[in-house]
Amino acid sequence: METSPLALEPLCCSPILSAPLSDDDAAALAHVLKALADPIRIKLVSIIAAAGEGCACDFPKMLGKSQPTISHHLRQLVDAGILEREQRGKWAWYTVSDERLAEVCSILC
């Protein structure tokens, strides 16, 4: 699976309500939350999570968006570590990084 260097950086460990975040931790968390803060991206994560995986070839029709638009949103989610990408022949397949989402949840809760 392909991930970006940013996606490999762990997020801070303590819940946001229990201690102030450092500048670096706040920036790392903001990067992930920014990637999630878009209706198309949330929908993509939802579709992929519900199915277990998803092919990039299916998303333009499902969401009524162009292939370049979908590719842009998928790239943002991969860069944030929310999705993992695997090339299978001509098409890219995506899965949700349960570990990354669990990190986000543990920080916010």
C-alpha positions as CSV (number, residue, x, y, z in Angstrom):
1,M,0.0,0.0,0.0
2,E,1.2,3.5,-0.8
3,T,1.3,6.2,1.8
4,S,2.9,9.6,1.9
5,P,5.7,10.5,4.3
6,L,3.3,12.7,6.3
7,A,1.0,9.7,6.8
8,L,3.8,7.9,8.6
9,E,4.1,10.5,11.3
10,P,2.2,9.4,14.4
11,L,-0.3,11.7,15.8
12,C,0.0,12.9,19.4
13,C,-1.0,10.5,22.1
14,S,-3.0,12.3,24.7
15,P,-6.7,13.2,24.3
16,I,-7.2,16.9,23.3
17,L,-9.3,17.5,26.4
18,S,-6.8,16.2,28.9
19,A,-3.7,18.3,28.1
20,P,-2.8,21.2,25.8
21,L,-1.3,20.1,22.5
22,S,2.1,21.1,21.4
23,D,2.5,23.2,18.3
24,D,3.7,20.2,16.3
25,D,0.9,17.9,17.6
26,A,-1.7,20.6,16.8
27,A,-0.3,20.9,13.3
28,A,-0.3,17.2,12.7
29,L,-3.9,16.8,13.9
30,A,-5.0,19.8,11.9
31,H,-3.6,18.2,8.7
32,V,-5.7,15.1,9.3
33,L,-8.8,16.9,10.3
34,K,-8.5,19.3,7.3
35,A,-8.4,16.2,5.0
36,L,-11.6,15.0,6.6
37,A,-13.3,18.4,6.5
38,D,-14.8,18.1,3.0
39,P,-18.1,16.5,2.2
40,I,-16.7,14.5,-0.8
41,R,-13.8,13.2,1.3
42,I,-16.1,12.1,4.1
43,K,-18.4,10.4,1.6
44,L,-15.3,8.6,0.0
45,V,-14.2,7.4,3.4
46,S,-17.7,6.2,4.2
47,I,-18.1,4.4,0.9
48,I,-14.7,2.7,1.3
49,A,-15.2,1.8,4.9
50,A,-18.6,0.3,4.3
51,A,-17.3,-1.8,1.4
52,G,-14.0,-2.7,2.9
53,E,-12.2,-1.3,-0.1
54,G,-12.9,0.7,-3.2
55,C,-11.6,1.1,-6.7
56,A,-10.9,4.6,-8.0
57,C,-12.7,3.7,-11.2
58,D,-16.1,3.5,-9.4
59,F,-16.0,6.8,-7.5
60,P,-16.7,9.4,-10.3
61,K,-20.0,7.9,-11.2
62,M,-21.0,7.2,-7.6
63,L,-20.3,10.8,-6.6
64,G,-21.1,12.6,-9.8
65,K,-17.7,14.2,-9.9
66,S,-14.9,14.1,-12.6
67,Q,-12.0,11.7,-12.3
68,P,-9.5,14.4,-11.7
69,T,-11.6,15.8,-8.8
70,I,-11.9,12.4,-7.3
71,S,-8.2,11.8,-7.7
72,H,-7.4,15.0,-5.9
73,H,-9.6,14.1,-2.9
74,L,-8.2,10.6,-2.7
75,R,-4.7,12.0,-2.7
76,Q,-5.5,14.3,0.2
77,L,-6.9,11.4,2.2
78,V,-3.8,9.2,1.4
79,D,-1.5,12.1,2.3
80,A,-3.2,12.4,5.7
81,G,-2.9,8.7,6.3
82,I,-6.7,8.2,6.3
83,L,-6.7,6.0,3.2
84,E,-4.1,3.5,2.0
85,R,-3.6,3.0,-1.8
86,E,-2.8,-0.2,-3.7
87,Q,-2.1,-0.3,-7.4
88,R,-3.8,-3.3,-9.1
89,G,-3.1,-3.2,-12.8
90,K,-4.6,-0.1,-14.3
91,W,-6.6,1.0,-11.2
92,A,-5.9,2.1,-7.7
93,W,-7.7,0.5,-4.8
94,Y,-8.2,2.1,-1.5
95,T,-8.8,0.9,2.1
96,V,-9.4,2.9,5.2
97,S,-6.5,3.0,7.7
98,D,-8.3,1.9,10.9
99,E,-5.2,2.7,12.8
100,R,-5.1,6.3,11.7
101,L,-8.8,6.8,12.4
102,A,-8.4,5.2,15.8
103,E,-5.6,7.7,16.5
104,V,-7.9,10.6,15.6
105,C,-10.7,9.2,17.7
106,S,-8.4,8.7,20.7
107,I,-7.1,12.3,20.5
108,L,-10.6,13.8,20.2
109,C,-12.2,11.7,22.9
